Amino acid sequence: MDPRIREHAEVIVDHSVDLQSGDDVVIRAPPVAEDLVVALHEAVGERGGNPLVLDSNDRYSRAFLRSREEFETPAHHLALVEETDVYIAIRADTNVTETSDVSPETNAAYSQASQPILGERLSKRWCLTQYPAPANAQLAELSTAGYEDFVWDAILKDWDAVRDHQAQMVEILDPADEVRIVSGDTTDIRMSVAGNPTLNDYGEKNLPGGEVFTAPKKYSVEGEAYFDIP
């Protein structure tokens, strides 16, 4: 096993979710991320936690979603999340377009039915992270090894140092009422951020993290922006 996988697991349990002895932990992961799931079991066990794996397989999801059009919130899934202390979700793909033939309407209906589960998950200590699977490397137009370097270089950081560095940007943005973005002659856009908080994302809930963000007030965005990528 690549030693960076073990480091990845340790960042999750020690930094992102602050795992405590006795914590009940749900790990939602696809089969392609098995090595990270193994490393998480080691790390969770060493710290006195109790791991349980949910297999998130897009082939399963596709088969289910194409079987019907209406959905209700599954009570047993909601109960599981209600009883857990920590929820770790791992993104990784074998086929990034596996569910491309599921209709947008079906996806929307299922997403709506799943909202109570999502809300419960977000009330826990949680982490969403990326595992560098080959299909994701293809999507990024990188070699598998190159994509592994890209992902783990973004994850295996001194997150306390990132937090302190980004705090400077929070101090600048948080009291602001307006943001203006100018780039050359092609982009000049303004938006109001008055009253909206500025958050410092340093690899806790989203791993990798590394951003400072807020949101524009509805209908306040004016100007033009040019994007030179698809």
N, C-alpha and C positions, 0 to 999 in steps of 0.2 A: 504494500500500500504506500502511495506517495505520502511522505511525512507531512506535507502541507494539508492533507485531509484531516489528520489528527489535530493540527493547529487550528483548522477551520472549526472543528467541533468544539475545541476549548474556548475559542472566541465566542461562539454561540452561548455556551453554558455559563461562562464566567462573566462575560461582558454584556451580551445582548439580553439575556433573560435572568441573570443573577440567580442561578439555580441554588435552591436551598435543600438541605437534607429533608427527606420526606415528601418532596414535591412529586405530584403525579404529572407526568409529561406525555403529551400526545405528539408524535412525530409523523407528519403527513409527507410522504415522499414517493416518487416513482421508482420502479425497479432499477433504472439506470443509475440512480444515486445510492446504490447499496453500500458502497464503501463508506460514504459519509454517515449513513444510518448505523453501520457497525461502529464507527468511531464515536458517534453520539451515544450509543449504548454503553460503551466503555466509560466515556466521560460522565454520563449521567449516573451510572452505577457507582463509580468511584466517589461521587459526591453525595450518595445516599438517596438518589431519586428513583422513581419507578417509571420506566419508559413503556410506551405502547405505540405500535406502528399502525398507521392507516395507509394502505396501498393506493396511491393516486395514479391511476393508469388511464391515459386518454383513450385507449381502446375500450376499456370498460365504460368510460363516460359516454363515448360516441354511441355504443350499443344501447345504453339506457336512454339517452336523449332522443335517439331516433325511434324509440319504441312508443312514444306518447307525446302529447302536446300540452297537457295540463299537469301541474305539480302542486303538492302540498308540502309544508315543512315537515321533514321526517323527525318525529318526536324522539326516536332513539338516538339519532345523531346529535340533536340539540341537548339531550340529557348527558351524553358523553362529554360534550364541551363544557356544560355547566359544572360537571364534577372535576374537571381538570384544573391544575394550577398554572401550567405552562403549555403553550402551543407553538410548535416549531413546524413551519411549512417550508419545504424544499422544492424549488423549481428546477426541472431538468427534463429534457425531451428526447425521445427516440425518433419521433416524427412531429415536427412543429406544425404541420398542417393536418394532423389526425382528425380533428373535429371540424374541418373546413366545410364539410357537407351537412352540418347541422344548421338548420335555418336560424336566422337572427331572432325570429319570433320565439322559437323554442328556447334558445339561449336566454332570452330576456325573461321568459316565464319561469325558467328554472332559477335564474339569478334572483328573481323577486321572491320565490318561495324559500330561498336560502338566506334571505336577509336576517332573520332572527338568529341563525347560526353564526353568521358573520359578526353580528353585533355582539354576541356573547364571546366570540373569539377575541374581539378587540378590547374586551373588558379584562382580559387576562394579561399575564406577562407573555408576550409573543414575539416571534421573530420570523420574518420571511427572508429566505436566502437563496442564492443561486449556486447550483453545482455545475461545473463545466463539462457538460455532456457533448458528445460529437455532433448531434443534430443542432445544438445551439452554436457550436463552432462554425458549422456550415452556414447558418443564418447570418453570422457575423463575417462570413467570407474569410475565415482564419483556419489555419491548421488546428488540429486538436491540441497539440502541445502549445501553440501560440495562444489559443483561447484559454487554456489552463493557466498560463502565465498571467494573462490579462485579468482573469477573475480573481486568482489568489493574490496577485499584487494589490488588487483593490480591497481585499478582505483582511489580509494579514498586516494590519497597521497598528500603530500606537494610537488607539482611539481616544485616549485622554488628551493627547497632544492635538489631535484633530478637533476635539471639542473646544479646547482653549483657543486654537487658531480661529475657528469659525465664530467664536463668541464676539470677536471684534466686528464681524460683519453683521451680527445680530444687533449690536449697539448702534450701528449706522442705519440699518433698515427699519428697526422696530419703531422709532419715533416718527418715521417719515409718513407723509400723507400721500405723496405721489411718487411713482417710479417712471423714469423716462429711459428708454433704451435706444441708442443711436449707433448705427454701424455703417460707415461710409455714406454713399448717396442713396442706398437702397432700403435702409431700415430706420424709421423714426416713429416710435410708438410710445404712447403715454397711458398710464392707468392709475386709478386711485386705489390705495391700499389703506386708507384711513380707517382706523379702528380694528384692523385685522392683525392678529399677533404674528410675530416672526418666530419660526421654530428652527432649532439647531439639531440637525440629524447627524449623529456621530456613531452610526453603526449599531444602534440598539434594535429598534423594531424592524428596520430595513437594513440588511447586511449584504453587500456593502452599502454604506451610507455616504456621507461626505457632501451634504448640501445644506444650504440655508434657504428657507422658503417661506413664502407667504402667499396670499391670493388676491387678485384684483376684486374690487367691488363690482357687483353685477352691472353690466351695461356701461362701465366706465372706460373701457379700452377704446382708444382712438389712434389712428395712424396706419402705417403700412409696415409690413415685415416681409423680408425676402428670405426664402429657404433654398439653399443650393444642394440639398440632398433629398431623396425620395421620402 
